[in-house]
Structure formats: C-alpha cells, structure tokens
Amino acid sequence: MHKKFNKKRIAQVAGLTLAATLLSPLAQAEVSGEVSVTNDYRFRGVSQSAGDFAIQASIDYSMDSGFFVGAWGSNVDFDDPEDGNGADIEVDLYAGYAGAIGEEVEYDVTLLYYTYPGDDVSQDYLEGAVGFYFANFHAAYWYTNDYGGSDLDYHYTELNYGWEFADNWSLDLHVGYNFGDAPDDDMGKYVDYSIGVSTELAGIGLSAAWLDNDIDSEYQFDEGSFRNDSTFLVSASYAF
C-alpha cells in the first residue's frame, strides 16, 4: 500500500505515471524504498529543479492494518534571480491509510508535510490527499490551505491511466487541474498533462513522457527556477 502511494507520489511530482496504476497498493512488503534520477523534477507542470537533473529517494513502512508512513526527498533549485538564495533540498514526510471498497476499488488517504531545509524563508506546509484505484485508473484530490507557507489554499485533482500494451510496457496518461487562491495569485487556474511510456529492464524502471500545460503565455517561462514550458522527461528508478 505504501509503495503504491510512494510510486504515485514520485509520478505526481515528476509528471510521469511510471505505470503506477498497474500496481496493487495492498500487496506490498513492510519496508520498501526507491532511488530514481530524472532530467527535471516537475511538480504539477512546474520545474522544481530549474530544468536540471534531480536525484530522488524514498523509504517507507506499512503495516498489515493498512497504515503507512514514509519520507521522500529530492534536490531542488529555488534560487532567487536577485540574490541567489533559496532551497536546495526538499524532504517530504507522509503518513496515511490504504484500504479497499469491495473487490474492485482500492483507496488511500494521506497527509503530507513538505519541508525545505536550509531555505531562508520557510515554505513548509501540510497537504492532504485522497486517491482511488479502479481497473487501470487512478484518481486523486489534493488540498492545502497554506501552499508554500503563503496562507493561500491550493486544490489539485488528477486522473491517470495505465495500459499495458505489450509485455512489460505501459502507456501512461495523466491530466491534472490546478485551482485555488494560490494558483490564482500566481499563474491562474491551469491544466497540466502528459503522455508517456514505461518499462522495466534488469530491475530498473525506465520512463519517458511528454509534459505540457495550458498556463497563459504571459506566465510561461522556459528557463530558470520554476520554468513551466513543455518538456520531455526521462527517468530511471530502482526499487528495493
């Protein structure tokens, strides 16, 4: 269960599905982890690493009862263009519960705490999420009332689909909708989406996807921190 959420989390922040919808959240070992590298850390269509490579890792623990806890981390680049100061590391702590509704639908409810150690101005915040898994679909809703420490609310809904079109190959589709006071205060409401493929080779998960969004051209940036232009993402991961 925790590993399903973990893969979902990595997919969500990187903009890749990573075939997460093809995995069952209720059949996992008690302790697991994952290490991955991607050419850009994208969070809801916006780069957190200024378009540069990111190394990410996670470790989590689940109980037979359905409860799970874990931590996820990545390098980031939040440098201010004027003084160059900003966060270089993101560490997310999470806890939640995963279960099933009948034999067809599985779900998880999660509370996350995003932290940015060493940042001059605290951007830490809490976010809650609820996700549902049915057939090859994954739908989720995320909410915080203090996005990035701004005291503004942020809502995010997403729908993902994974289709195993060939042995060990998945077509991964994603669409997400960003809305609330925080997006309105910055880029406005917008949709982010991606299409990609993923596979596994010699125990290494490999993914490639095209990401884009409908952010107004006035707020589109193709360089620097928080760039949000369309991009091609690749990643490799190892789970243990």
N, C-alpha and C positions, 0 to 999 in steps of 0.2 A: 504493500500500500504506500509506504513512504517512498519507495523507489519510483513508483508511478508518479507521485507528486513531484519528486526530485527531477525526473526526466521532463515532466510537464513544465516545471519551473525553468529549467535550462532552456527548453524550447521556447518558452514565452519571452525570456529576456534576450535570447539570441535571435529570435524571429524565425526559428526553424521548428518544425513539428517533430523531427527525429523519430518518426514512426511511433510516437508515444501512445497514440490511440490504439495501436495494435497490441499493447501490453496490458496485462491484468493487474490492477492495483492490489488485489487480495491474495496474490501468490508470490510472496517475497520472503527473503531471508530476514533475520532480525537486524543485522547490521550490514550496511552497504555503503558504497561511495562511488564517486566518479571523478575523473580528471579529463578535461577537454581543452582544446585550443580552437579558436575561431579567428578569422581575419578581421572581424569587427564585432564588438559587443553592442547589439541593438536591443533597446528596451521600448517596445511598443512603437517601433519605427524610427526611434531616435538613438543615435550613437551615444554610448556612454564612454567610449574609448577614443574619441576624436578620429574615428575611422581607422584606428590601428589595431593590431593583433591583441587578443586578450587570452590569458590563461585562466581557467576557471576550475574550481574543485568543490566537492561537496562530500559530506558524510552524514548519515542519518541512522536512526534506530527506530524500529517499530515493534509493537507488542501484539501478541495474539488477539488482544481485545479490540484492536483497530486503531489505538492511539499511536502517534508517531512524533518524533522530534528530530531536528536536524539543523545543519548550518551549510551555507553556500557562500563562496567568495570569488571575487574577480578583481583584476586590476581595472581602474577607470582613469579617465583624464578629464577633470572638471576645471582645468586651469582657466582663470580669468584672463582675457586678452590684454588687460591693462597692467596687472601686477603679477600674473603667472601663478598665483596661489589658488589652490583648490585640492579636492580629494584625489587621491591616487589609488585607494583601495575601497572596495565595497564588501561588507560582510553582512549576510542576511541570516537571521535566526528564525526558525519557524517551528510550529507545533500544530497538531491537528488530529482529526479522526477520520478514518475511512471505513465505509461500510457498503452494504448492498440493499437494494429495494427489489425484492423478488429475485429472479434468476437472470434478468435482462439488464438491469440498471445498477451501476455502481456509482459511488459518490465520495467526495472528500470535502471536509470543512477545515480551513486552515487560517491561522493567524501568523502574520509575518512581521518581523521588525527589521527594517532596512537601516544599516549603520554605515557611516563613512569615517573610519578612524583617521585622525590627523587633519581633518578638514577645519579650516579657520572659522567657518560659520556652520553650526550644526544643521544638517539636513536630515537627521534621523527621523523616522516616522513609522507608525504602525499601519498595516493594511490587512483587511480580512478578505477571504475568498471562499467561494463555494463552487465546486465543479461536479459535473455529471458525465458519466461514460456509458454510452449505449451503442451497440454494434461497433462500427469503426468511427463513431463521432465522439467528440469531447467538447462540451460547452461549459463556460465558466463566467462568473461575475466577480469582479474585484472592486473593493471600495476602501477609501481612506478619507478622513476628514481633516488631514494635516499633511498633504502631499509635500514632501521635501522640506518639512518644517515651516511651511508657508501659511498654515492655518486655513488652507483652502481645500475643498473637497475634490476628489477625483474618482470618477467611475470608469470602469473598463469592462466591456463584455467581449467575449471571443467565442468563435466556433472553429473547430479543427476537424479535419477528416483525413484518415489514412487508408490507402488502398494498396494492398499487396498485389501488384500487377504481374509480378514474376517471383520465382522462388528467392526469398531473402531481399527483395526490392520493394520499396514502398513509394507511392506518390503521396506527397504531403501538402495539404491545402490549409491555409489559415486566413481568417479575416477577423479584425478586431475594431471596436468602436470606442473612441476616447471622448469623454464628455465630463462636464462639471465645471466648477468655478476655476480650478487650476488651469485646465486647458484653455478656457475662455480668457483667462488673464494673460495667456502666452500666445499660443498658436491657434486657438479656437478649437471647436469640435472637429475631429477628423477620423478617418478610417485608415487603418494600416492593413496590409495583406501580403501574402507570399504564396509562392508555388515552388515546390522542390521535390527532390528525391533523396532517399536514404537507403543505406545498406549496411552490412557488417562484413568485414574481411579480416580473417585471422584474429577475431576477438576485438577488433577495432571498429567502432561505429563511425560511418562516414556519411556526411550530409552536404548537400548543395541546394541553394534556393535563391530565387529572385525576390527581393523585397521592394515594395513601393507603398505610397500613401497618397491621400488627396489633400494634404496640407496646402493651404493657399500659397501661391508663388511668392507672395510678399514675405512669407515666413520660411521659405525654403533656403537651406544652407548646404553647400556642397563641400565645405571644409571646416576645420577647427572643431572645438568642443561642441557637442550636441548637433552635429550635422544630421540632416534628416532627408537627404536626397535618396533616390532609388539606388539600390546596390545589389551586388551578387555576393552572397555569403557562402563560405565553406567552413566545415568544422570536422574535427576528429575527436573521438572520445573513447575512453576506456573505463568500463565499469568493473567494480570488484566488490 
